[in-house]
């Protein structure tokens, strides 16, 4: 697919998170007008939009006006309400909507990955306590049980270590389908970010490791100590998924590496995730700008690695400790959001250096964040 969206056009942005605001700022810097659509009046993207459309339940007028005004539409979120996706079907949406079909449904995503012969964790589905018990017996405990629809809150999942824990599933039984997977201890989570252009080219960003110390807060850092075999396979799978989905723009592919070194594909996530901002200080072109180049029909820039980097989220409990370092950390870049819609996160810190190990050691010593050693 070849097309071009030239400066002066209006780019429609759908998104709730901080990355939607970064995209709006980048679009303005390239000479575009910005129309923003959000279901939240306090959405941060509205702060940098020329036209604002507030979506409300059972009201399609705003999304219709947003679509009519926009010369091109892009989304930054991994999940969109059905009333929005229905409106996007026949619009200029370079990312496409195919990926959205598997974004919100674990079972559909698993079936797609199996059709592409990709290595995923074994799984079962069920909707009753008896079916969950049967799944646990088949997969072997411990297991994790969660709603099949991904937009359910992260707290709506439980880990069962034996039959005696089955009562924990009861609050999740609501007539819907539940996904059951083995729960692996001592694993590592990795993410590969890619941007696929309209000229069938794909650029890959340095592999990063991620961990979630608590719900809503994710830390990430570039890694260089992963085996070449694993990195090669991650790159291969990431490119294959972008092509199979005929996707244009930025996307994340998440992986799990078990204690014995087995690599499992976890998810494909369209749009701009918040931890990709670490590439703003580690490579020559950030993901936001590269995504904008892709969806407006420009050729993609080569990604050149320049430094190791780490991204640390800031919550209320770190804020006062962080400010103690205001005059003594020249390599920290601090961003504060001033938005209640992004809580529990109030900002983030970026740091770049010669190695991620050195950066992590420095952050340990700083005493702002807690680490599980």
PAVO-118973 format. One record per residue (C-alpha): x, y, z; residue in one letter. Coordinates in Angstrom, 2 decimals. Example, Ala and Ser with C-alpha at 12.3 -4.5 7.8 and 13.67 -1.06 7.14 Angstrom:
BEGIN
<site u="12.30" v="-4.50" w="7.80" resn="A"/>
<site u="13.67" v="-1.06" w="7.14" resn="S"/>
This chain:
BEGIN
<site u="0.00" v="0.00" w="0.00" resn="X"/>
<site u="1.45" v="3.35" w="-1.05" resn="X"/>
<site u="-0.05" v="6.71" w="-0.12" resn="X"/>
<site u="1.01" v="10.05" w="1.30" resn="X"/>
<site u="-0.45" v="12.38" w="3.91" resn="X"/>
<site u="1.22" v="15.76" w="3.48" resn="X"/>
<site u="1.73" v="18.55" w="6.04" resn="X"/>
<site u="-1.38" v="20.69" w="6.39" resn="X"/>
<site u="-3.65" v="17.65" w="6.54" resn="X"/>
<site u="-5.53" v="16.75" w="9.71" resn="X"/>
<site u="-4.39" v="13.64" w="11.54" resn="X"/>
<site u="-7.00" v="12.03" w="13.78" resn="X"/>
<site u="-5.58" v="10.49" w="16.96" resn="X"/>
<site u="-7.50" v="8.04" w="19.12" resn="X"/>
<site u="-5.92" v="7.36" w="22.48" resn="X"/>
<site u="-6.10" v="7.78" w="26.23" resn="X"/>
<site u="-2.48" v="7.44" w="27.33" resn="X"/>
<site u="0.51" v="9.75" w="27.45" resn="X"/>
<site u="1.81" v="8.45" w="24.11" resn="X"/>
<site u="-1.21" v="9.96" w="22.34" resn="X"/>
<site u="-0.05" v="13.39" w="23.52" resn="X"/>
<site u="3.51" v="12.71" w="22.36" resn="X"/>
<site u="2.12" v="11.75" w="18.94" resn="X"/>
<site u="0.07" v="14.95" w="18.75" resn="X"/>
<site u="3.16" v="17.01" w="19.56" resn="X"/>
<site u="5.19" v="15.22" w="16.89" resn="X"/>
<site u="2.42" v="15.75" w="14.34" resn="X"/>
<site u="2.39" v="19.48" w="15.06" resn="X"/>
<site u="6.16" v="19.60" w="14.67" resn="X"/>
<site u="5.78" v="18.08" w="11.20" resn="X"/>
<site u="3.14" v="20.61" w="10.16" resn="X"/>
<site u="-0.09" v="18.65" w="10.65" resn="X"/>
<site u="-3.33" v="19.65" w="12.30" resn="X"/>
<site u="-4.50" v="17.30" w="15.06" resn="X"/>
<site u="-8.00" v="16.06" w="15.79" resn="X"/>
<site u="-8.25" v="14.04" w="18.99" resn="X"/>
<site u="-10.91" v="11.58" w="20.09" resn="X"/>
<site u="-11.18" v="10.30" w="23.63" resn="X"/>
<site u="-13.84" v="8.99" w="25.98" resn="X"/>
<site u="-12.35" v="10.98" w="28.86" resn="X"/>
<site u="-12.74" v="14.75" w="29.14" resn="X"/>
<site u="-9.43" v="15.02" w="31.02" resn="X"/>
<site u="-7.50" v="13.02" w="28.42" resn="X"/>
<site u="-3.95" v="14.34" w="28.01" resn="X"/>
<site u="-4.19" v="14.26" w="24.20" resn="X"/>
<site u="-6.71" v="17.13" w="24.32" resn="X"/>
<site u="-3.96" v="19.43" w="25.63" resn="X"/>
<site u="-2.22" v="19.32" w="22.26" resn="X"/>
<site u="-5.16" v="18.95" w="19.88" resn="X"/>
<site u="-6.59" v="21.52" w="17.47" resn="X"/>
<site u="-9.96" v="19.77" w="17.44" resn="X"/>
<site u="-11.36" v="17.80" w="20.38" resn="X"/>
<site u="-14.05" v="15.14" w="20.26" resn="X"/>
<site u="-15.35" v="13.63" w="23.47" resn="X"/>
<site u="-16.99" v="10.26" w="23.01" resn="X"/>
<site u="-19.79" v="9.21" w="25.28" resn="X"/>
<site u="-21.61" v="5.91" w="25.62" resn="X"/>
<site u="-24.35" v="5.33" w="23.03" resn="X"/>
<site u="-23.48" v="8.59" w="21.28" resn="X"/>
<site u="-21.98" v="8.16" w="17.81" resn="X"/>
<site u="-22.18" v="11.83" w="16.79" resn="X"/>
<site u="-18.73" v="12.72" w="18.11" resn="X"/>
<site u="-16.92" v="9.79" w="16.48" resn="X"/>
<site u="-18.71" v="10.48" w="13.18" resn="X"/>
<site u="-17.63" v="14.14" w="13.27" resn="X"/>
<site u="-14.09" v="13.12" w="14.21" resn="X"/>
<site u="-13.91" v="10.67" w="11.30" resn="X"/>
<site u="-15.32" v="13.22" w="8.84" resn="X"/>
<site u="-12.75" v="15.87" w="9.81" resn="X"/>
<site u="-9.69" v="13.61" w="9.78" resn="X"/>
<site u="-7.74" v="13.04" w="6.58" resn="X"/>
<site u="-6.08" v="10.05" w="8.25" resn="X"/>
<site u="-6.69" v="8.28" w="11.57" resn="X"/>
<site u="-4.24" v="6.52" w="13.85" resn="X"/>
<site u="-4.72" v="4.88" w="17.22" resn="X"/>
<site u="-2.22" v="4.61" w="20.05" resn="X"/>
<site u="-4.17" v="2.29" w="22.34" resn="X"/>
<site u="-4.14" v="-1.50" w="22.26" resn="X"/>
<site u="-7.91" v="-1.71" w="22.74" resn="X"/>
<site u="-10.70" v="0.36" w="21.21" resn="X"/>
<site u="-14.46" v="0.20" w="21.92" resn="X"/>
<site u="-16.56" v="-1.56" w="19.28" resn="X"/>
<site u="-18.43" v="1.61" w="18.31" resn="X"/>
<site u="-15.11" v="3.14" w="17.28" resn="X"/>
<site u="-13.77" v="0.18" w="15.31" resn="X"/>
<site u="-17.05" v="-0.07" w="13.42" resn="X"/>
<site u="-16.62" v="3.54" w="12.30" resn="X"/>
<site u="-13.04" v="2.96" w="11.15" resn="X"/>
<site u="-13.70" v="0.10" w="8.74" resn="X"/>
<site u="-13.95" v="2.23" w="5.60" resn="X"/>
<site u="-11.70" v="5.11" w="6.66" resn="X"/>
<site u="-8.06" v="5.97" w="5.96" resn="X"/>
<site u="-6.49" v="4.03" w="8.83" resn="X"/>
<site u="-2.99" v="2.96" w="7.71" resn="X"/>
<site u="-2.61" v="0.65" w="10.71" resn="X"/>
<site u="-5.66" v="-1.26" w="9.55" resn="X"/>
<site u="-8.17" v="-2.87" w="11.87" resn="X"/>
<site u="-7.28" v="-6.55" w="11.48" resn="X"/>
<site u="-4.95" v="-6.45" w="14.45" resn="X"/>
<site u="-7.76" v="-5.06" w="16.61" resn="X"/>
<site u="-9.69" v="-8.30" w="16.13" resn="X"/>
<site u="-7.04" v="-10.19" w="18.12" resn="X"/>
<site u="-6.06" v="-7.37" w="20.46" resn="X"/>
<site u="-8.99" v="-7.85" w="22.80" resn="X"/>
<site u="-9.51" v="-11.61" w="22.66" resn="X"/>
<site u="-6.95" v="-14.02" w="24.14" resn="X"/>
<site u="-8.55" v="-17.06" w="22.52" resn="X"/>
<site u="-8.63" v="-15.49" w="19.06" resn="X"/>
<site u="-5.02" v="-14.35" w="19.46" resn="X"/>
<site u="-3.91" v="-17.85" w="20.52" resn="X"/>
<site u="-5.63" v="-19.40" w="17.51" resn="X"/>
<site u="-3.94" v="-16.90" w="15.20" resn="X"/>
<site u="-0.49" v="-17.59" w="16.67" resn="X"/>
<site u="-1.03" v="-21.33" w="16.32" resn="X"/>
<site u="-2.00" v="-20.85" w="12.67" resn="X"/>
<site u="1.34" v="-19.08" w="12.17" resn="X"/>
<site u="3.21" v="-21.97" w="13.87" resn="X"/>
<site u="4.52" v="-19.75" w="16.68" resn="X"/>
<site u="5.54" v="-21.08" w="20.07" resn="X"/>
<site u="3.05" v="-20.14" w="22.79" resn="X"/>
<site u="2.22" v="-21.47" w="26.23" resn="X"/>
<site u="-0.32" v="-24.31" w="26.23" resn="X"/>
<site u="-3.76" v="-23.16" w="27.26" resn="X"/>
<site u="-7.32" v="-24.20" w="27.98" resn="X"/>
<site u="-10.59" v="-22.30" w="28.21" resn="X"/>
<site u="-13.50" v="-22.70" w="30.57" resn="X"/>
<site u="-16.49" v="-20.94" w="32.05" resn="X"/>
<site u="-17.19" v="-22.91" w="35.24" resn="X"/>
<site u="-15.28" v="-24.11" w="38.29" resn="X"/>
<site u="-15.45" v="-27.70" w="37.04" resn="X"/>
<site u="-13.93" v="-26.73" w="33.69" resn="X"/>
<site u="-11.18" v="-24.71" w="35.39" resn="X"/>
<site u="-10.41" v="-27.71" w="37.61" resn="X"/>
<site u="-10.17" v="-29.94" w="34.53" resn="X"/>
<site u="-7.85" v="-27.42" w="32.87" resn="X"/>
<site u="-5.63" v="-27.34" w="35.96" resn="X"/>
<site u="-5.40" v="-31.13" w="35.98" resn="X"/>
<site u="-4.48" v="-31.16" w="32.28" resn="X"/>
<site u="-1.96" v="-28.29" w="32.33" resn="X"/>
<site u="-0.52" v="-28.94" w="35.78" resn="X"/>
<site u="-0.42" v="-26.46" w="38.64" resn="X"/>
<site u="0.35" v="-23.63" w="39.17" resn="X"/>
<site u="-1.94" v="-22.00" w="36.62" resn="X"/>
<site u="-3.13" v="-18.47" w="35.92" resn="X"/>
<site u="-6.81" v="-17.84" w="35.18" resn="X"/>
<site u="-8.04" v="-14.63" w="33.53" resn="X"/>
<site u="-10.93" v="-13.37" w="31.38" resn="X"/>
<site u="-10.56" v="-14.15" w="27.70" resn="X"/>
<site u="-11.10" v="-10.47" w="26.86" resn="X"/>
<site u="-7.87" v="-8.53" w="27.40" resn="X"/>
<site u="-9.46" v="-5.19" w="28.25" resn="X"/>
<site u="-10.57" v="-6.58" w="31.60" resn="X"/>
<site u="-8.64" v="-5.00" w="34.46" resn="X"/>
<site u="-5.28" v="-6.58" w="35.28" resn="X"/>
<site u="-6.57" v="-7.41" w="38.79" resn="X"/>
<site u="-9.17" v="-9.75" w="37.24" resn="X"/>
<site u="-6.81" v="-12.70" w="37.23" resn="X"/>
<site u="-5.76" v="-15.24" w="39.81" resn="X"/>
<site u="-2.93" v="-17.72" w="40.26" resn="X"/>
<site u="-3.93" v="-21.16" w="41.46" resn="X"/>
<site u="-1.27" v="-23.41" w="43.00" resn="X"/>
<site u="-3.56" v="-26.39" w="43.52" resn="X"/>
<site u="-7.17" v="-27.59" w="43.66" resn="X"/>
<site u="-7.47" v="-25.97" w="47.07" resn="X"/>
<site u="-7.26" v="-22.52" w="45.40" resn="X"/>
<site u="-10.24" v="-23.04" w="43.07" resn="X"/>
<site u="-12.42" v="-20.83" w="45.26" resn="X"/>
<site u="-10.34" v="-17.85" w="44.11" resn="X"/>
<site u="-11.85" v="-18.22" w="40.63" resn="X"/>
<site u="-15.45" v="-17.76" w="41.84" resn="X"/>
<site u="-15.45" v="-13.93" w="41.46" resn="X"/>
<site u="-14.44" v="-14.33" w="37.80" resn="X"/>
<site u="-17.31" v="-16.68" w="36.95" resn="X"/>
<site u="-19.85" v="-14.43" w="35.23" resn="X"/>
<site u="-20.96" v="-16.48" w="32.25" resn="X"/>
<site u="-18.00" v="-15.38" w="30.13" resn="X"/>
<site u="-15.05" v="-17.45" w="28.96" resn="X"/>
<site u="-11.87" v="-17.71" w="31.03" resn="X"/>
<site u="-8.38" v="-18.46" w="29.76" resn="X"/>
<site u="-6.15" v="-20.88" w="31.68" resn="X"/>
<site u="-2.38" v="-21.06" w="31.19" resn="X"/>
<site u="0.54" v="-22.54" w="33.13" resn="X"/>
<site u="2.09" v="-20.07" w="35.57" resn="X"/>
<site u="5.85" v="-20.18" w="35.20" resn="X"/>
<site u="8.10" v="-19.06" w="38.04" resn="X"/>
<site u="11.38" v="-17.16" w="37.58" resn="X"/>
<site u="10.65" v="-15.97" w="34.05" resn="X"/>
<site u="11.88" v="-12.90" w="32.21" resn="X"/>
<site u="9.67" v="-10.67" w="30.06" resn="X"/>
<site u="10.98" v="-9.01" w="26.90" resn="X"/>
<site u="9.47" v="-6.68" w="24.32" resn="X"/>
<site u="10.50" v="-6.03" w="20.75" resn="X"/>
<site u="9.14" v="-2.84" w="19.21" resn="X"/>
<site u="8.88" v="-2.65" w="15.44" resn="X"/>
<site u="7.59" v="-0.10" w="12.96" resn="X"/>
<site u="6.37" v="-1.37" w="9.60" resn="X"/>
<site u="6.12" v="1.15" w="6.78" resn="X"/>
<site u="3.79" v="1.51" w="3.84" resn="X"/>
<site u="6.59" v="0.45" w="1.48" resn="X"/>
<site u="6.81" v="-3.02" w="3.10" resn="X"/>
<site u="9.91" v="-2.16" w="5.13" resn="X"/>
<site u="10.27" v="-2.90" w="8.84" resn="X"/>
<site u="12.58" v="-1.29" w="11.38" resn="X"/>
<site u="13.30" v="-2.97" w="14.71" resn="X"/>
<site u="14.24" v="-1.27" w="17.97" resn="X"/>
<site u="16.70" v="-2.67" w="20.53" resn="X"/>
<site u="15.24" v="-5.43" w="22.66" resn="X"/>
<site u="14.06" v="-4.31" w="26.09" resn="X"/>
<site u="13.29" v="-6.16" w="29.27" resn="X"/>
<site u="10.21" v="-5.17" w="31.26" resn="X"/>
<site u="8.84" v="-5.85" w="34.71" resn="X"/>
<site u="5.73" v="-4.69" w="36.53" resn="X"/>
<site u="6.43" v="-4.09" w="40.23" resn="X"/>
<site u="2.75" v="-3.31" w="40.79" resn="X"/>
<site u="-0.38" v="-2.89" w="38.63" resn="X"/>
<site u="-0.24" v="0.16" w="36.37" resn="X"/>
<site u="3.51" v="0.66" w="36.73" resn="X"/>
<site u="6.05" v="-0.82" w="34.32" resn="X"/>
<site u="9.80" v="-0.35" w="34.24" resn="X"/>
<site u="11.94" v="-1.18" w="31.20" resn="X"/>
<site u="15.54" v="-1.19" w="30.03" resn="X"/>
<site u="17.50" v="-2.10" w="26.93" resn="X"/>
<site u="19.31" v="-5.42" w="27.22" resn="X"/>
<site u="22.47" v="-6.78" w="25.68" resn="X"/>
<site u="23.02" v="-10.03" w="27.58" resn="X"/>
<site u="20.43" v="-12.18" w="25.79" resn="X"/>
<site u="21.74" v="-15.01" w="23.61" resn="X"/>
<site u="22.05" v="-14.34" w="19.89" resn="X"/>
<site u="19.79" v="-17.33" w="19.21" resn="X"/>
<site u="16.92" v="-15.86" w="21.24" resn="X"/>
<site u="17.35" v="-12.36" w="19.80" resn="X"/>
<site u="17.37" v="-13.76" w="16.25" resn="X"/>
<site u="14.15" v="-15.69" w="16.88" resn="X"/>
<site u="12.48" v="-12.66" w="18.48" resn="X"/>
<site u="13.32" v="-10.52" w="15.46" resn="X"/>
<site u="12.06" v="-13.21" w="13.08" resn="X"/>
<site u="8.74" v="-13.59" w="14.90" resn="X"/>
<site u="8.24" v="-9.82" w="15.21" resn="X"/>
<site u="8.71" v="-9.21" w="11.48" resn="X"/>
<site u="6.55" v="-12.22" w="10.59" resn="X"/>
<site u="3.64" v="-10.96" w="12.68" resn="X"/>
<site u="3.70" v="-7.48" w="11.14" resn="X"/>
<site u="3.56" v="-8.98" w="7.67" resn="X"/>
<site u="0.90" v="-11.56" w="8.52" resn="X"/>
<site u="-1.35" v="-8.86" w="9.97" resn="X"/>
<site u="-0.58" v="-6.44" w="7.10" resn="X"/>
<site u="-0.04" v="-3.84" w="9.79" resn="X"/>
<site u="1.39" v="-0.35" w="9.23" resn="X"/>
<site u="2.92" v="1.63" w="12.10" resn="X"/>
<site u="4.41" v="0.86" w="15.50" resn="X"/>
<site u="3.64" v="-2.33" w="17.39" resn="X"/>
<site u="5.05" v="-4.31" w="20.31" resn="X"/>
<site u="5.55" v="-8.06" w="20.45" resn="X"/>
<site u="5.95" v="-9.42" w="23.97" resn="X"/>
<site u="7.85" v="-12.58" w="24.87" resn="X"/>
<site u="8.45" v="-14.76" w="27.90" resn="X"/>
<site u="11.69" v="-16.63" w="28.53" resn="X"/>
<site u="11.36" v="-19.49" w="31.00" resn="X"/>
<site u="13.90" v="-20.50" w="33.61" resn="X"/>
<site u="15.23" v="-23.21" w="31.28" resn="X"/>
<site u="15.62" v="-20.75" w="28.38" resn="X"/>
<site u="12.50" v="-21.58" w="26.34" resn="X"/>
<site u="11.08" v="-18.64" w="24.39" resn="X"/>
<site u="7.31" v="-18.13" w="24.28" resn="X"/>
<site u="5.33" v="-15.55" w="22.32" resn="X"/>
<site u="2.89" v="-13.70" w="24.59" resn="X"/>
<site u="1.09" v="-10.87" w="22.77" resn="X"/>
<site u="1.10" v="-8.50" w="19.83" resn="X"/>
<site u="0.12" v="-4.97" w="20.86" resn="X"/>
<site u="-0.60" v="-2.26" w="18.26" resn="X"/>
<site u="0.19" v="1.40" w="18.80" resn="X"/>
<site u="2.60" v="3.19" w="21.10" resn="X"/>
<site u="3.26" v="1.75" w="24.55" resn="X"/>
<site u="4.51" v="4.12" w="27.24" resn="X"/>
<site u="7.87" v="2.39" w="27.80" resn="X"/>
<site u="8.94" v="2.96" w="24.17" resn="X"/>
<site u="9.84" v="6.52" w="25.19" resn="X"/>
<site u="13.16" v="5.09" w="26.44" resn="X"/>
<site u="14.27" v="4.94" w="22.80" resn="X"/>
<site u="14.17" v="8.74" w="22.71" resn="X"/>
<site u="17.51" v="8.65" w="24.55" resn="X"/>
<site u="18.98" v="5.41" w="23.20" resn="X"/>
<site u="18.61" v="5.54" w="19.39" resn="X"/>
<site u="18.66" v="8.17" w="16.65" resn="X"/>
<site u="14.89" v="8.28" w="16.05" resn="X"/>
<site u="12.14" v="7.67" w="18.59" resn="X"/>
<site u="9.23" v="5.31" w="18.03" resn="X"/>
<site u="6.66" v="8.14" w="17.99" resn="X"/>
<site u="8.34" v="9.90" w="15.08" resn="X"/>
<site u="8.96" v="6.65" w="13.22" resn="X"/>
<site u="5.30" v="5.68" w="13.65" resn="X"/>
<site u="4.25" v="9.05" w="12.26" resn="X"/>
<site u="6.53" v="8.55" w="9.26" resn="X"/>
<site u="4.92" v="5.15" w="8.63" resn="X"/>
<site u="1.28" v="6.22" w="8.83" resn="X"/>
<site u="1.83" v="9.33" w="6.66" resn="X"/>
<site u="3.49" v="7.32" w="3.89" resn="X"/>
<site u="7.11" v="8.38" w="4.39" resn="X"/>
<site u="10.09" v="6.08" w="4.13" resn="X"/>
<site u="11.29" v="4.84" w="7.51" resn="X"/>
<site u="14.59" v="5.96" w="9.01" resn="X"/>
<site u="17.28" v="3.45" w="9.87" resn="X"/>
<site u="17.42" v="2.83" w="13.62" resn="X"/>
<site u="20.94" v="3.30" w="15.00" resn="X"/>
<site u="21.69" v="2.23" w="18.57" resn="X"/>
<site u="23.50" v="4.98" w="20.50" resn="X"/>
<site u="23.26" v="4.19" w="24.23" resn="X"/>
<site u="21.76" v="1.84" w="26.78" resn="X"/>
<site u="18.68" v="3.28" w="28.46" resn="X"/>
<site u="16.26" v="2.67" w="31.30" resn="X"/>
<site u="12.70" v="3.83" w="31.94" resn="X"/>
<site u="11.40" v="4.09" w="35.50" resn="X"/>
<site u="7.80" v="5.05" w="36.34" resn="X"/>
<site u="7.14" v="7.60" w="39.08" resn="X"/>
<site u="4.21" v="7.25" w="41.49" resn="X"/>
<site u="3.25" v="9.37" w="44.48" resn="X"/>
<site u="5.44" v="7.36" w="46.82" resn="X"/>
<site u="8.58" v="8.05" w="44.75" resn="X"/>
<site u="7.97" v="11.75" w="44.11" resn="X"/>
<site u="9.48" v="13.20" w="47.29" resn="X"/>
<site u="12.47" v="10.86" w="47.10" resn="X"/>
<site u="12.99" v="11.79" w="43.45" resn="X"/>
<site u="13.26" v="15.51" w="44.18" resn="X"/>
<site u="16.12" v="14.89" w="46.61" resn="X"/>
<site u="18.17" v="14.06" w="43.51" resn="X"/>
<site u="17.15" v="17.18" w="41.58" resn="X"/>
<site u="20.63" v="18.74" w="41.71" resn="X"/>
<site u="22.79" v="15.61" w="41.67" resn="X"/>
<site u="21.65" v="13.47" w="38.73" resn="X"/>
<site u="22.75" v="15.10" w="35.46" resn="X"/>
<site u="21.89" v="12.02" w="33.36" resn="X"/>
<site u="18.28" v="11.73" w="34.55" resn="X"/>
<site u="15.47" v="13.14" w="32.40" resn="X"/>
<site u="12.38" v="13.68" w="34.54" resn="X"/>
<site u="8.85" v="14.02" w="33.11" resn="X"/>
<site u="5.81" v="14.82" w="35.28" resn="X"/>
<site u="2.36" v="14.41" w="33.69" resn="X"/>
<site u="-0.03" v="16.40" w="35.92" resn="X"/>
<site u="-2.92" v="14.18" w="34.85" resn="X"/>
<site u="-5.24" v="12.23" w="37.12" resn="X"/>
<site u="-6.27" v="9.99" w="34.22" resn="X"/>
<site u="-2.83" v="8.35" w="34.15" resn="X"/>
<site u="-2.71" v="7.37" w="37.83" resn="X"/>
<site u="-1.11" v="5.58" w="39.60" resn="X"/>
<site u="1.74" v="6.86" w="37.43" resn="X"/>
<site u="2.50" v="10.58" w="37.72" resn="X"/>
<site u="5.58" v="10.66" w="35.50" resn="X"/>
<site u="8.76" v="8.84" w="34.53" resn="X"/>
<site u="12.54" v="9.05" w="34.57" resn="X"/>
<site u="14.77" v="8.25" w="31.63" resn="X"/>
<site u="18.48" v="7.58" w="32.02" resn="X"/>
<site u="21.06" v="6.71" w="29.36" resn="X"/>
<site u="24.55" v="5.34" w="29.75" resn="X"/>
<site u="27.12" v="2.82" w="28.62" resn="X"/>
<site u="25.28" v="-0.23" w="29.94" resn="X"/>
<site u="21.91" v="-1.12" w="31.44" resn="X"/>
<site u="23.63" v="-3.00" w="34.27" resn="X"/>
<site u="25.46" v="0.17" w="35.30" resn="X"/>
<site u="22.25" v="2.22" w="35.12" resn="X"/>
<site u="20.35" v="-0.30" w="37.22" resn="X"/>
<site u="23.10" v="-0.30" w="39.84" resn="X"/>
<site u="22.95" v="3.50" w="40.02" resn="X"/>
<site u="19.18" v="3.38" w="40.48" resn="X"/>
<site u="19.54" v="0.81" w="43.24" resn="X"/>
<site u="21.94" v="3.10" w="45.08" resn="X"/>
<site u="19.70" v="6.16" w="44.60" resn="X"/>
<site u="17.06" v="4.61" w="46.83" resn="X"/>
<site u="14.07" v="6.13" w="45.02" resn="X"/>
<site u="12.57" v="2.86" w="43.81" resn="X"/>
<site u="12.30" v="-0.54" w="45.47" resn="X"/>
<site u="13.89" v="-3.50" w="43.73" resn="X"/>
<site u="13.48" v="-7.21" w="44.38" resn="X"/>
<site u="17.05" v="-8.41" w="44.60" resn="X"/>
